[in-house]
Amino acid sequence: MKVAISVPDSVFAAADALAAHQGKSRSQLYSEALARFVLSERASAITEQLDAVYARQSGQLEPALRHAQLHTLAHATW
């Protein structure tokens, strides 16, 4: 798909130089950069959702589980 965008001259020049250095077309460079940005934003959104879920969880173990762990550790050979 063809898309027209506006970017600052300095970004355009730097991107052009990078594309030439990597032997890629300008379109390929922009496409790869945008794909990485989209993936990064998705990962950030997932992290935010997980943070929200875990923020609602207590960090404390249930008393019976805590007792069982302490009992097991007391008899463990290190």
mmCIF file of the N, C-alpha and C atoms, coordinates in Angstrom:
data_MODEL
# 
_entry.id   MODEL 
# 
loop_
_atom_site.group_PDB 
_atom_site.id 
_atom_site.type_symbol 
_atom_site.label_atom_id 
_atom_site.label_alt_id 
_atom_site.label_comp_id 
_atom_site.label_asym_id 
_atom_site.label_entity_id 
_atom_site.label_seq_id 
_atom_site.pdbx_PDB_ins_code 
_atom_site.Cartn_x 
_atom_site.Cartn_y 
_atom_site.Cartn_z 
_atom_site.occupancy 
_atom_site.B_iso_or_equiv 
_atom_site.pdbx_formal_charge 
_atom_site.auth_seq_id 
_atom_site.auth_comp_id 
_atom_site.auth_asym_id 
_atom_site.auth_atom_id 
_atom_site.pdbx_PDB_model_num 
ATOM 1   N N  . MET A 1 1  ? 0.847  -1.161  0.000  1.00 0.00 ? 1  MET A N  1 
ATOM 2   C CA . MET A 1 1  ? 0.000  0.000   0.000  1.00 0.00 ? 1  MET A CA 1 
ATOM 3   C C  . MET A 1 1  ? 0.899  1.232   0.000  1.00 0.00 ? 1  MET A C  1 
ATOM 4   N N  . LYS A 1 2  ? 0.556  2.191   -0.775 1.00 0.00 ? 2  LYS A N  1 
ATOM 5   C CA . LYS A 1 2  ? 1.306  3.440   -0.806 1.00 0.00 ? 2  LYS A CA 1 
ATOM 6   C C  . LYS A 1 2  ? 0.691  4.402   0.192  1.00 0.00 ? 2  LYS A C  1 
ATOM 7   N N  . VAL A 1 3  ? 1.584  5.102   0.928  1.00 0.00 ? 3  VAL A N  1 
ATOM 8   C CA . VAL A 1 3  ? 1.150  6.065   1.932  1.00 0.00 ? 3  VAL A CA 1 
ATOM 9   C C  . VAL A 1 3  ? 2.046  7.284   1.832  1.00 0.00 ? 3  VAL A C  1 
ATOM 10  N N  . ALA A 1 4  ? 1.451  8.449   1.937  1.00 0.00 ? 4  ALA A N  1 
ATOM 11  C CA . ALA A 1 4  ? 2.247  9.686   1.962  1.00 0.00 ? 4  ALA A CA 1 
ATOM 12  C C  . ALA A 1 4  ? 2.298  10.171  3.399  1.00 0.00 ? 4  ALA A C  1 
ATOM 13  N N  . ILE A 1 5  ? 3.509  10.428  3.899  1.00 0.00 ? 5  ILE A N  1 
ATOM 14  C CA . ILE A 1 5  ? 3.684  10.935  5.254  1.00 0.00 ? 5  ILE A CA 1 
ATOM 15  C C  . ILE A 1 5  ? 4.643  12.113  5.231  1.00 0.00 ? 5  ILE A C  1 
ATOM 16  N N  . SER A 1 6  ? 4.611  12.889  6.283  1.00 0.00 ? 6  SER A N  1 
ATOM 17  C CA . SER A 1 6  ? 5.552  13.999  6.429  1.00 0.00 ? 6  SER A CA 1 
ATOM 18  C C  . SER A 1 6  ? 6.470  13.696  7.605  1.00 0.00 ? 6  SER A C  1 
ATOM 19  N N  . VAL A 1 7  ? 7.762  13.860  7.397  1.00 0.00 ? 7  VAL A N  1 
ATOM 20  C CA . VAL A 1 7  ? 8.748  13.692  8.457  1.00 0.00 ? 7  VAL A CA 1 
ATOM 21  C C  . VAL A 1 7  ? 9.712  14.875  8.391  1.00 0.00 ? 7  VAL A C  1 
ATOM 22  N N  . PRO A 1 8  ? 10.310 15.213  9.520  1.00 0.00 ? 8  PRO A N  1 
ATOM 23  C CA . PRO A 1 8  ? 11.298 16.295  9.497  1.00 0.00 ? 8  PRO A CA 1 
ATOM 24  C C  . PRO A 1 8  ? 12.451 15.967  8.542  1.00 0.00 ? 8  PRO A C  1 
ATOM 25  N N  . ASP A 1 9  ? 13.015 16.998  7.939  1.00 0.00 ? 9  ASP A N  1 
ATOM 26  C CA . ASP A 1 9  ? 14.114 16.811  6.993  1.00 0.00 ? 9  ASP A CA 1 
ATOM 27  C C  . ASP A 1 9  ? 15.272 16.018  7.588  1.00 0.00 ? 9  ASP A C  1 
ATOM 28  N N  . SER A 1 10 ? 15.584 16.291  8.855  1.00 0.00 ? 10 SER A N  1 
ATOM 29  C CA . SER A 1 10 ? 16.715 15.604  9.478  1.00 0.00 ? 10 SER A CA 1 
ATOM 30  C C  . SER A 1 10 ? 16.439 14.108  9.635  1.00 0.00 ? 10 SER A C  1 
ATOM 31  N N  . VAL A 1 11 ? 15.207 13.746  9.957  1.00 0.00 ? 11 VAL A N  1 
ATOM 32  C CA . VAL A 1 11 ? 14.838 12.331  10.084 1.00 0.00 ? 11 VAL A CA 1 
ATOM 33  C C  . VAL A 1 11 ? 14.881 11.670  8.715  1.00 0.00 ? 11 VAL A C  1 
ATOM 34  N N  . PHE A 1 12 ? 14.369 12.354  7.712  1.00 0.00 ? 12 PHE A N  1 
ATOM 35  C CA . PHE A 1 12 ? 14.386 11.822  6.350  1.00 0.00 ? 12 PHE A CA 1 
ATOM 36  C C  . PHE A 1 12 ? 15.810 11.552  5.880  1.00 0.00 ? 12 PHE A C  1 
ATOM 37  N N  . ALA A 1 13 ? 16.693 12.513  6.106  1.00 0.00 ? 13 ALA A N  1 
ATOM 38  C CA . ALA A 1 13 ? 18.085 12.364  5.673  1.00 0.00 ? 13 ALA A CA 1 
ATOM 39  C C  . ALA A 1 13 ? 18.763 11.214  6.410  1.00 0.00 ? 13 ALA A C  1 
ATOM 40  N N  . ALA A 1 14 ? 18.532 11.125  7.709  1.00 0.00 ? 14 ALA A N  1 
ATOM 41  C CA . ALA A 1 14 ? 19.140 10.052  8.494  1.00 0.00 ? 14 ALA A CA 1 
ATOM 42  C C  . ALA A 1 14 ? 18.596 8.690   8.049  1.00 0.00 ? 14 ALA A C  1 
ATOM 43  N N  . ALA A 1 15 ? 17.304 8.616   7.790  1.00 0.00 ? 15 ALA A N  1 
ATOM 44  C CA . ALA A 1 15 ? 16.697 7.361   7.343  1.00 0.00 ? 15 ALA A CA 1 
ATOM 45  C C  . ALA A 1 15 ? 17.219 6.972   5.966  1.00 0.00 ? 15 ALA A C  1 
ATOM 46  N N  . ASP A 1 16 ? 17.343 7.945   5.086  1.00 0.00 ? 16 ASP A N  1 
ATOM 47  C CA . ASP A 1 16 ? 17.881 7.673   3.755  1.00 0.00 ? 16 ASP A CA 1 
ATOM 48  C C  . ASP A 1 16 ? 19.304 7.118   3.836  1.00 0.00 ? 16 ASP A C  1 
ATOM 49  N N  . ALA A 1 17 ? 20.117 7.741   4.689  1.00 0.00 ? 17 ALA A N  1 
ATOM 50  C CA . ALA A 1 17 ? 21.503 7.285   4.848  1.00 0.00 ? 17 ALA A CA 1 
ATOM 51  C C  . ALA A 1 17 ? 21.537 5.874   5.431  1.00 0.00 ? 17 ALA A C  1 
ATOM 52  N N  . LEU A 1 18 ? 20.685 5.610   6.408  1.00 0.00 ? 18 LEU A N  1 
ATOM 53  C CA . LEU A 1 18 ? 20.641 4.286   7.028  1.00 0.00 ? 18 LEU A CA 1 
ATOM 54  C C  . LEU A 1 18 ? 20.186 3.234   6.019  1.00 0.00 ? 18 LEU A C  1 
ATOM 55  N N  . ALA A 1 19 ? 19.164 3.543   5.254  1.00 0.00 ? 19 ALA A N  1 
ATOM 56  C CA . ALA A 1 19 ? 18.672 2.602   4.245  1.00 0.00 ? 19 ALA A CA 1 
ATOM 57  C C  . ALA A 1 19 ? 19.783 2.282   3.236  1.00 0.00 ? 19 ALA A C  1 
ATOM 58  N N  . ALA A 1 20 ? 20.489 3.301   2.797  1.00 0.00 ? 20 ALA A N  1 
ATOM 59  C CA . ALA A 1 20 ? 21.585 3.084   1.845  1.00 0.00 ? 20 ALA A CA 1 
ATOM 60  C C  . ALA A 1 20 ? 22.684 2.240   2.471  1.00 0.00 ? 20 ALA A C  1 
ATOM 61  N N  . HIS A 1 21 ? 23.017 2.537   3.721  1.00 0.00 ? 21 HIS A N  1 
ATOM 62  C CA . HIS A 1 21 ? 24.066 1.785   4.419  1.00 0.00 ? 21 HIS A CA 1 
ATOM 63  C C  . HIS A 1 21 ? 23.688 0.315   4.565  1.00 0.00 ? 21 HIS A C  1 
ATOM 64  N N  . GLN A 1 22 ? 22.408 0.055   4.814  1.00 0.00 ? 22 GLN A N  1 
ATOM 65  C CA . GLN A 1 22 ? 21.948 -1.326  5.008  1.00 0.00 ? 22 GLN A CA 1 
ATOM 66  C C  . GLN A 1 22 ? 21.551 -2.003  3.707  1.00 0.00 ? 22 GLN A C  1 
ATOM 67  N N  . GLY A 1 23 ? 21.623 -1.267  2.600  1.00 0.00 ? 23 GLY A N  1 
ATOM 68  C CA . GLY A 1 23 ? 21.265 -1.851  1.311  1.00 0.00 ? 23 GLY A CA 1 
ATOM 69  C C  . GLY A 1 23 ? 19.782 -2.125  1.168  1.00 0.00 ? 23 GLY A C  1 
ATOM 70  N N  . LYS A 1 24 ? 18.961 -1.293  1.796  1.00 0.00 ? 24 LYS A N  1 
ATOM 71  C CA . LYS A 1 24 ? 17.514 -1.463  1.761  1.00 0.00 ? 24 LYS A CA 1 
ATOM 72  C C  . LYS A 1 24 ? 16.894 -0.275  1.046  1.00 0.00 ? 24 LYS A C  1 
ATOM 73  N N  . SER A 1 25 ? 15.696 -0.488  0.583  1.00 0.00 ? 25 SER A N  1 
ATOM 74  C CA . SER A 1 25 ? 14.960 0.639   0.027  1.00 0.00 ? 25 SER A CA 1 
ATOM 75  C C  . SER A 1 25 ? 14.418 1.481   1.187  1.00 0.00 ? 25 SER A C  1 
ATOM 76  N N  . ARG A 1 26 ? 14.118 2.718   0.894  1.00 0.00 ? 26 ARG A N  1 
ATOM 77  C CA . ARG A 1 26 ? 13.519 3.591   1.901  1.00 0.00 ? 26 ARG A CA 1 
ATOM 78  C C  . ARG A 1 26 ? 12.213 2.985   2.403  1.00 0.00 ? 26 ARG A C  1 
ATOM 79  N N  . SER A 1 27 ? 11.417 2.459   1.487  1.00 0.00 ? 27 SER A N  1 
ATOM 80  C CA . SER A 1 27 ? 10.137 1.852   1.873  1.00 0.00 ? 27 SER A CA 1 
ATOM 81  C C  . SER A 1 27 ? 10.334 0.682   2.827  1.00 0.00 ? 27 SER A C  1 
ATOM 82  N N  . GLN A 1 28 ? 11.324 -0.157  2.548  1.00 0.00 ? 28 GLN A N  1 
ATOM 83  C CA . GLN A 1 28 ? 11.589 -1.307  3.419  1.00 0.00 ? 28 GLN A CA 1 
ATOM 84  C C  . GLN A 1 28 ? 12.010 -0.838  4.802  1.00 0.00 ? 28 GLN A C  1 
ATOM 85  N N  . LEU A 1 29 ? 12.874 0.171   4.855  1.00 0.00 ? 29 LEU A N  1 
ATOM 86  C CA . LEU A 1 29 ? 13.333 0.690   6.139  1.00 0.00 ? 29 LEU A CA 1 
ATOM 87  C C  . LEU A 1 29 ? 12.165 1.231   6.965  1.00 0.00 ? 29 LEU A C  1 
ATOM 88  N N  . TYR A 1 30 ? 11.330 2.058   6.340  1.00 0.00 ? 30 TYR A N  1 
ATOM 89  C CA . TYR A 1 30 ? 10.188 2.628   7.058  1.00 0.00 ? 30 TYR A CA 1 
ATOM 90  C C  . TYR A 1 30 ? 9.206  1.540   7.485  1.00 0.00 ? 30 TYR A C  1 
ATOM 91  N N  . SER A 1 31 ? 8.992  0.568   6.620  1.00 0.00 ? 31 SER A N  1 
ATOM 92  C CA . SER A 1 31 ? 8.071  -0.519  6.940  1.00 0.00 ? 31 SER A CA 1 
ATOM 93  C C  . SER A 1 31 ? 8.569  -1.328  8.136  1.00 0.00 ? 31 SER A C  1 
ATOM 94  N N  . GLU A 1 32 ? 9.861  -1.648  8.152  1.00 0.00 ? 32 GLU A N  1 
ATOM 95  C CA . GLU A 1 32 ? 10.437 -2.406  9.271  1.00 0.00 ? 32 GLU A CA 1 
ATOM 96  C C  . GLU A 1 32 ? 10.388 -1.593  10.561 1.00 0.00 ? 32 GLU A C  1 
ATOM 97  N N  . ALA A 1 33 ? 10.678 -0.309  10.457 1.00 0.00 ? 33 ALA A N  1 
ATOM 98  C CA . ALA A 1 33 ? 10.654 0.541   11.648 1.00 0.00 ? 33 ALA A CA 1 
ATOM 99  C C  . ALA A 1 33 ? 9.246  0.627   12.220 1.00 0.00 ? 33 ALA A C  1 
ATOM 100 N N  . LEU A 1 34 ? 8.264  0.782   11.361 1.00 0.00 ? 34 LEU A N  1 
ATOM 101 C CA . LEU A 1 34 ? 6.879  0.875   11.824 1.00 0.00 ? 34 LEU A CA 1 
ATOM 102 C C  . LEU A 1 34 ? 6.414  -0.448  12.424 1.00 0.00 ? 34 LEU A C  1 
ATOM 103 N N  . ALA A 1 35 ? 6.797  -1.556  11.808 1.00 0.00 ? 35 ALA A N  1 
ATOM 104 C CA . ALA A 1 35 ? 6.430  -2.871  12.343 1.00 0.00 ? 35 ALA A CA 1 
ATOM 105 C C  . ALA A 1 35 ? 7.020  -3.072  13.740 1.00 0.00 ? 35 ALA A C  1 
ATOM 106 N N  . ARG A 1 36 ? 8.280  -2.686  13.933 1.00 0.00 ? 36 ARG A N  1 
ATOM 107 C CA . ARG A 1 36 ? 8.903  -2.798  15.262 1.00 0.00 ? 36 ARG A CA 1 
ATOM 108 C C  . ARG A 1 36 ? 8.183  -1.922  16.285 1.00 0.00 ? 36 ARG A C  1 
ATOM 109 N N  . PHE A 1 37 ? 7.802  -0.722  15.864 1.00 0.00 ? 37 PHE A N  1 
ATOM 110 C CA . PHE A 1 37 ? 7.103  0.177   16.777 1.00 0.00 ? 37 PHE A CA 1 
ATOM 111 C C  . PHE A 1 37 ? 5.755  -0.409  17.189 1.00 0.00 ? 37 PHE A C  1 
ATOM 112 N N  . VAL A 1 38 ? 5.015  -0.951  16.233 1.00 0.00 ? 38 VAL A N  1 
ATOM 113 C CA . VAL A 1 38 ? 3.710  -1.550  16.534 1.00 0.00 ? 38 VAL A CA 1 
ATOM 114 C C  . VAL A 1 38 ? 3.868  -2.718  17.499 1.00 0.00 ? 38 VAL A C  1 
ATOM 115 N N  . LEU A 1 39 ? 4.848  -3.586  17.265 1.00 0.00 ? 39 LEU A N  1 
ATOM 116 C CA . LEU A 1 39 ? 5.086  -4.707  18.180 1.00 0.00 ? 39 LEU A CA 1 
ATOM 117 C C  . LEU A 1 39 ? 5.463  -4.229  19.572 1.00 0.00 ? 39 LEU A C  1 
ATOM 118 N N  . SER A 1 40 ? 6.268  -3.186  19.639 1.00 0.00 ? 40 SER A N  1 
ATOM 119 C CA . SER A 1 40 ? 6.680  -2.637  20.921 1.00 0.00 ? 40 SER A CA 1 
ATOM 120 C C  . SER A 1 40 ? 5.479  -2.092  21.689 1.00 0.00 ? 40 SER A C  1 
ATOM 121 N N  . GLU A 1 41 ? 4.601  -1.406  20.986 1.00 0.00 ? 41 GLU A N  1 
ATOM 122 C CA . GLU A 1 41 ? 3.407  -0.862  21.638 1.00 0.00 ? 41 GLU A CA 1 
ATOM 123 C C  . GLU A 1 41 ? 2.485  -1.966  22.121 1.00 0.00 ? 41 GLU A C  1 
ATOM 124 N N  . ARG A 1 42 ? 2.361  -3.033  21.343 1.00 0.00 ? 42 ARG A N  1 
ATOM 125 C CA . ARG A 1 42 ? 1.546  -4.175  21.780 1.00 0.00 ? 42 ARG A CA 1 
ATOM 126 C C  . ARG A 1 42 ? 2.127  -4.792  23.041 1.00 0.00 ? 42 ARG A C  1 
ATOM 127 N N  . ALA A 1 43 ? 3.436  -4.956  23.066 1.00 0.00 ? 43 ALA A N  1 
ATOM 128 C CA . ALA A 1 43 ? 4.095  -5.533  24.240 1.00 0.00 ? 43 ALA A CA 1 
ATOM 129 C C  . ALA A 1 43 ? 3.887  -4.634  25.452 1.00 0.00 ? 43 ALA A C  1 
ATOM 130 N N  . SER A 1 44 ? 3.958  -3.332  25.254 1.00 0.00 ? 44 SER A N  1 
ATOM 131 C CA . SER A 1 44 ? 3.745  -2.395  26.358 1.00 0.00 ? 44 SER A CA 1 
ATOM 132 C C  . SER A 1 44 ? 2.321  -2.499  26.880 1.00 0.00 ? 44 SER A C  1 
ATOM 133 N N  . ALA A 1 45 ? 1.362  -2.644  25.972 1.00 0.00 ? 45 ALA A N  1 
ATOM 134 C CA . ALA A 1 45 ? -0.035 -2.762  26.384 1.00 0.00 ? 45 ALA A CA 1 
ATOM 135 C C  . ALA A 1 45 ? -0.261 -4.040  27.179 1.00 0.00 ? 45 ALA A C  1 
ATOM 136 N N  . ILE A 1 46 ? 0.356  -5.126  26.747 1.00 0.00 ? 46 ILE A N  1 
ATOM 137 C CA . ILE A 1 46 ? 0.220  -6.399  27.465 1.00 0.00 ? 46 ILE A CA 1 
ATOM 138 C C  . ILE A 1 46 ? 0.852  -6.282  28.851 1.00 0.00 ? 46 ILE A C  1 
ATOM 139 N N  . THR A 1 47 ? 2.007  -5.649  28.932 1.00 0.00 ? 47 THR A N  1 
ATOM 140 C CA . THR A 1 47 ? 2.672  -5.461  30.225 1.00 0.00 ? 47 THR A CA 1 
ATOM 141 C C  . THR A 1 47 ? 1.803  -4.627  31.147 1.00 0.00 ? 47 THR A C  1 
ATOM 142 N N  . GLU A 1 48 ? 1.192  -3.576  30.634 1.00 0.00 ? 48 GLU A N  1 
ATOM 143 C CA . GLU A 1 48 ? 0.316  -2.738  31.449 1.00 0.00 ? 48 GLU A CA 1 
ATOM 144 C C  . GLU A 1 48 ? -0.875 -3.542  31.959 1.00 0.00 ? 48 GLU A C  1 
ATOM 145 N N  . GLN A 1 49 ? -1.451 -4.388  31.116 1.00 0.00 ? 49 GLN A N  1 
ATOM 146 C CA . GLN A 1 49 ? -2.580 -5.212  31.539 1.00 0.00 ? 49 GLN A CA 1 
ATOM 147 C C  . GLN A 1 49 ? -2.152 -6.199  32.620 1.00 0.00 ? 49 GLN A C  1 
ATOM 148 N N  . LEU A 1 50 ? -1.002 -6.825  32.447 1.00 0.00 ? 50 LEU A N  1 
ATOM 149 C CA . LEU A 1 50 ? -0.522 -7.767  33.464 1.00 0.00 ? 50 LEU A CA 1 
ATOM 150 C C  . LEU A 1 50 ? -0.213 -7.046  34.774 1.00 0.00 ? 50 LEU A C  1 
ATOM 151 N N  . ASP A 1 51 ? 0.390  -5.866  34.687 1.00 0.00 ? 51 ASP A N  1 
ATOM 152 C CA . ASP A 1 51 ? 0.665  -5.086  35.886 1.00 0.00 ? 51 ASP A CA 1 
ATOM 153 C C  . ASP A 1 51 ? -0.627 -4.773  36.633 1.00 0.00 ? 51 ASP A C  1 
ATOM 154 N N  . ALA A 1 52 ? -1.680 -4.446  35.894 1.00 0.00 ? 52 ALA A N  1 
ATOM 155 C CA . ALA A 1 52 ? -2.968 -4.131  36.526 1.00 0.00 ? 52 ALA A CA 1 
ATOM 156 C C  . ALA A 1 52 ? -3.550 -5.354  37.224 1.00 0.00 ? 52 ALA A C  1 
ATOM 157 N N  . VAL A 1 53 ? -3.429 -6.515  36.594 1.00 0.00 ? 53 VAL A N  1 
ATOM 158 C CA . VAL A 1 53 ? -3.935 -7.747  37.205 1.00 0.00 ? 53 VAL A CA 1 
ATOM 159 C C  . VAL A 1 53 ? -3.167 -8.058  38.481 1.00 0.00 ? 53 VAL A C  1 
ATOM 160 N N  . TYR A 1 54 ? -1.837 -7.994  38.407 1.00 0.00 ? 54 TYR A N  1 
ATOM 161 C CA . TYR A 1 54 ? -1.027 -8.350  39.575 1.00 0.00 ? 54 TYR A CA 1 
ATOM 162 C C  . TYR A 1 54 ? -1.105 -7.301  40.674 1.00 0.00 ? 54 TYR A C  1 
ATOM 163 N N  . ALA A 1 55 ? -1.447 -6.079  40.330 1.00 0.00 ? 55 ALA A N  1 
ATOM 164 C CA . ALA A 1 55 ? -1.598 -5.037  41.349 1.00 0.00 ? 55 ALA A CA 1 
ATOM 165 C C  . ALA A 1 55 ? -2.798 -5.320  42.245 1.00 0.00 ? 55 ALA A C  1 
ATOM 166 N N  . ARG A 1 56 ? -3.766 -6.052  41.701 1.00 0.00 ? 56 ARG A N  1 
ATOM 167 C CA . ARG A 1 56 ? -4.965 -6.391  42.488 1.00 0.00 ? 56 ARG A CA 1 
ATOM 168 C C  . ARG A 1 56 ? -4.759 -7.626  43.355 1.00 0.00 ? 56 ARG A C  1 
ATOM 169 N N  . GLN A 1 57 ? -3.668 -8.343  43.132 1.00 0.00 ? 57 GLN A N  1 
ATOM 170 C CA . GLN A 1 57 ? -3.403 -9.569  43.869 1.00 0.00 ? 57 GLN A CA 1 
ATOM 171 C C  . GLN A 1 57 ? -2.601 -9.265  45.127 1.00 0.00 ? 57 GLN A C  1 
ATOM 172 N N  . SER A 1 58 ? -2.908 -9.972  46.171 1.00 0.00 ? 58 SER A N  1 
ATOM 173 C CA . SER A 1 58 ? -2.139 -9.848  47.404 1.00 0.00 ? 58 SER A CA 1 
ATOM 174 C C  . SER A 1 58 ? -0.805 -10.567 47.232 1.00 0.00 ? 58 SER A C  1 
ATOM 175 N N  . GLY A 1 59 ? 0.220  -10.017 47.801 1.00 0.00 ? 59 GLY A N  1 
ATOM 176 C CA . GLY A 1 59 ? 1.529  -10.656 47.745 1.00 0.00 ? 59 GLY A CA 1 
ATOM 177 C C  . GLY A 1 59 ? 1.708  -11.688 48.849 1.00 0.00 ? 59 GLY A C  1 
ATOM 178 N N  . GLN A 1 60 ? 0.719  -11.838 49.671 1.00 0.00 ? 60 GLN A N  1 
ATOM 179 C CA . GLN A 1 60 ? 0.801  -12.765 50.798 1.00 0.00 ? 60 GLN A CA 1 
ATOM 180 C C  . GLN A 1 60 ? 0.328  -14.153 50.394 1.00 0.00 ? 60 GLN A C  1 
ATOM 181 N N  . LEU A 1 61 ? 1.009  -15.163 50.908 1.00 0.00 ? 61 LEU A N  1 
ATOM 182 C CA . LEU A 1 61 ? 0.586  -16.539 50.698 1.00 0.00 ? 61 LEU A CA 1 
ATOM 183 C C  . LEU A 1 61 ? -0.572 -16.860 51.623 1.00 0.00 ? 61 LEU A C  1 
ATOM 184 N N  . GLU A 1 62 ? -1.385 -17.801 51.214 1.00 0.00 ? 62 GLU A N  1 
ATOM 185 C CA . GLU A 1 62 ? -2.444 -18.276 52.098 1.00 0.00 ? 62 GLU A CA 1 
ATOM 186 C C  . GLU A 1 62 ? -1.766 -18.922 53.306 1.00 0.00 ? 62 GLU A C  1 
ATOM 187 N N  . PRO A 1 63 ? -2.339 -18.761 54.495 1.00 0.00 ? 63 PRO A N  1 
ATOM 188 C CA . PRO A 1 63 ? -1.688 -19.281 55.711 1.00 0.00 ? 63 PRO A CA 1 
ATOM 189 C C  . PRO A 1 63 ? -1.329 -20.768 55.638 1.00 0.00 ? 63 PRO A C  1 
ATOM 190 N N  . ALA A 1 64 ? -2.211 -21.603 55.101 1.00 0.00 ? 64 ALA A N  1 
ATOM 191 C CA . ALA A 1 64 ? -1.930 -23.045 55.040 1.00 0.00 ? 64 ALA A CA 1 
ATOM 192 C C  . ALA A 1 64 ? -0.754 -23.334 54.107 1.00 0.00 ? 64 ALA A C  1 
ATOM 193 N N  . LEU A 1 65 ? -0.685 -22.634 52.982 1.00 0.00 ? 65 LEU A N  1 
ATOM 194 C CA . LEU A 1 65 ? 0.416  -22.823 52.049 1.00 0.00 ? 65 LEU A CA 1 
ATOM 195 C C  . LEU A 1 65 ? 1.723  -22.327 52.662 1.00 0.00 ? 65 LEU A C  1 
ATOM 196 N N  . ARG A 1 66 ? 1.668  -21.197 53.333 1.00 0.00 ? 66 ARG A N  1 
ATOM 197 C CA . ARG A 1 66 ? 2.865  -20.665 53.987 1.00 0.00 ? 66 ARG A CA 1 
ATOM 198 C C  . ARG A 1 66 ? 3.387  -21.655 55.025 1.00 0.00 ? 66 ARG A C  1 
ATOM 199 N N  . HIS A 1 67 ? 2.489  -22.195 55.827 1.00 0.00 ? 67 HIS A N  1 
ATOM 200 C CA . HIS A 1 67 ? 2.868  -23.167 56.852 1.00 0.00 ? 67 HIS A CA 1 
ATOM 201 C C  . HIS A 1 67 ? 3.516  -24.400 56.208 1.00 0.00 ? 67 HIS A C  1 
ATOM 202 N N  . ALA A 1 68 ? 2.921  -24.908 55.133 1.00 0.00 ? 68 ALA A N  1 
ATOM 203 C CA . ALA A 1 68 ? 3.452  -26.097 54.461 1.00 0.00 ? 68 ALA A CA 1 
ATOM 204 C C  . ALA A 1 68 ? 4.846  -25.819 53.897 1.00 0.00 ? 68 ALA A C  1 
ATOM 205 N N  . GLN A 1 69 ? 5.035  -24.647 53.320 1.00 0.00 ? 69 GLN A N  1 
ATOM 206 C CA . GLN A 1 69 ? 6.347  -24.313 52.775 1.00 0.00 ? 69 GLN A CA 1 
ATOM 207 C C  . GLN A 1 69 ? 7.396  -24.212 53.879 1.00 0.00 ? 69 GLN A C  1 
ATOM 208 N N  . LEU A 1 70 ? 7.060  -23.549 54.958 1.00 0.00 ? 70 LEU A N  1 
ATOM 209 C CA . LEU A 1 70 ? 8.010  -23.411 56.065 1.00 0.00 ? 70 LEU A CA 1 
ATOM 210 C C  . LEU A 1 70 ? 8.351  -24.770 56.664 1.00 0.00 ? 70 LEU A C  1 
ATOM 211 N N  . HIS A 1 71 ? 7.350  -25.635 56.788 1.00 0.00 ? 71 HIS A N  1 
ATOM 212 C CA . HIS A 1 71 ? 7.576  -26.968 57.337 1.00 0.00 ? 71 HIS A CA 1 
ATOM 213 C C  . HIS A 1 71 ? 8.503  -27.767 56.421 1.00 0.00 ? 71 HIS A C  1 
ATOM 214 N N  . THR A 1 72 ? 8.263  -27.692 55.117 1.00 0.00 ? 72 THR A N  1 
ATOM 215 C CA . THR A 1 72 ? 9.085  -28.417 54.149 1.00 0.00 ? 72 THR A CA 1 
ATOM 216 C C  . THR A 1 72 ? 10.516 -27.893 54.152 1.00 0.00 ? 72 THR A C  1 
ATOM 217 N N  . LEU A 1 73 ? 10.670 -26.582 54.170 1.00 0.00 ? 73 LEU A N  1 
ATOM 218 C CA . LEU A 1 73 ? 12.005 -25.987 54.156 1.00 0.00 ? 73 LEU A CA 1 
ATOM 219 C C  . LEU A 1 73 ? 12.795 -26.324 55.418 1.00 0.00 ? 73 LEU A C  1 
ATOM 220 N N  . ALA A 1 74 ? 12.103 -26.436 56.534 1.00 0.00 ? 74 ALA A N  1 
ATOM 221 C CA . ALA A 1 74 ? 12.779 -26.740 57.786 1.00 0.00 ? 74 ALA A CA 1 
ATOM 222 C C  . ALA A 1 74 ? 13.444 -28.121 57.743 1.00 0.00 ? 74 ALA A C  1 
ATOM 223 N N  . HIS A 1 75 ? 12.902 -29.011 56.923 1.00 0.00 ? 75 HIS A N  1 
ATOM 224 C CA . HIS A 1 75 ? 13.420 -30.392 56.853 1.00 0.00 ? 75 HIS A CA 1 
ATOM 225 C C  . HIS A 1 75 ? 14.256 -30.630 55.590 1.00 0.00 ? 75 HIS A C  1 
ATOM 226 N N  . ALA A 1 76 ? 14.469 -29.603 54.796 1.00 0.00 ? 76 ALA A N  1 
ATOM 227 C CA . ALA A 1 76 ? 15.208 -29.760 53.547 1.00 0.00 ? 76 ALA A CA 1 
ATOM 228 C C  . ALA A 1 76 ? 16.716 -29.744 53.824 1.00 0.00 ? 76 ALA A C  1 
ATOM 229 N N  . THR A 1 77 ? 17.435 -30.534 53.057 1.00 0.00 ? 77 THR A N  1 
ATOM 230 C CA . THR A 1 77 ? 18.891 -30.547 53.147 1.00 0.00 ? 77 THR A CA 1 
ATOM 231 C C  . THR A 1 77 ? 19.441 -29.630 52.087 1.00 0.00 ? 77 THR A C  1 
ATOM 232 N N  . TRP A 1 78 ? 20.247 -28.683 52.506 1.00 0.00 ? 78 TRP A N  1 
ATOM 233 C CA . TRP A 1 78 ? 20.828 -27.718 51.556 1.00 0.00 ? 78 TRP A CA 1 
ATOM 234 C C  . TRP A 1 78 ? 22.212 -28.096 51.303 1.00 0.00 ? 78 TRP A C  1 
# 
